Amino acid sequence: MSPPLWYIRRMIINVMKDIELNENGNAVVNGTEYEVRGFDYAGQEAICIHELDLISYDDGKSWQDME
């Protein structure tokens, strides 16, 4: 049985708050390092963490789900 949707959303929000970019340009969440990739999306520069399905349009200051 999978966890309820409200629980999953709360966990995603908590992860988004804990993301830090390190000196190597990677994202660190709870001690785990993830690769960050940058690209141009619809004329706007974006960075994403594919393993977490998150995207940022403001150099990592805020994150949202990739759709």
QUIVENWO-V359124 format. One record per residue. N is the residue number from 0. RES is the residue in one letter. PHI is phi in degrees with one decimal (999 if undefined). BURIAL is # if it has 24 or more other C-alpha atoms within 12 Angstrom, else .. Layout:
# QUIVENWO-V359124
N;RES;PHI;BURIAL
N;RES;PHI;BURIAL
This chain:
# QUIVENWO-V359124
0;M;999;.
1;S;-84.8;.
2;P;-66.0;.
3;P;-63.6;.
4;L;-59.0;.
5;W;-61.5;.
6;Y;-69.4;.
7;I;-62.1;.
8;R;-62.7;.
9;R;-63.1;.
10;M;-64.8;.
11;I;-63.4;.
12;I;-62.6;.
13;N;-63.6;.
14;V;-63.6;#
15;M;-59.8;#
16;K;-72.6;.
17;D;-97.3;.
18;I;-78.7;#
19;E;-127.9;#
20;L;-93.9;#
21;N;-94.4;.
22;E;-66.8;.
23;N;-87.5;.
24;G;84.9;.
25;N;-98.5;#
26;A;-93.2;#
27;V;-119.2;#
28;V;-130.8;.
29;N;51.6;.
30;G;85.0;.
31;T;-101.2;.
32;E;-96.3;.
33;Y;-125.1;#
34;E;-71.2;.
35;V;-111.5;#
36;R;-119.5;#
37;G;-105.6;.
38;F;-163.1;.
39;D;-97.7;.
40;Y;-124.2;.
41;A;54.0;.
42;G;78.2;.
43;Q;-127.7;.
44;E;-70.5;.
45;A;-140.4;#
46;I;-125.9;#
47;C;-140.5;#
48;I;-117.0;#
49;H;-62.7;.
50;E;-62.1;.
51;L;-106.6;#
52;D;54.9;.
53;L;-120.3;#
54;I;-136.4;#
55;S;-132.8;#
56;Y;-106.0;#
57;D;-131.0;.
58;D;57.2;.
59;G;87.2;#
60;K;-73.0;.
61;S;-140.6;.
62;W;-128.6;#
63;Q;-145.8;#
64;D;-63.6;.
65;M;-79.8;.
66;E;-100.2;.
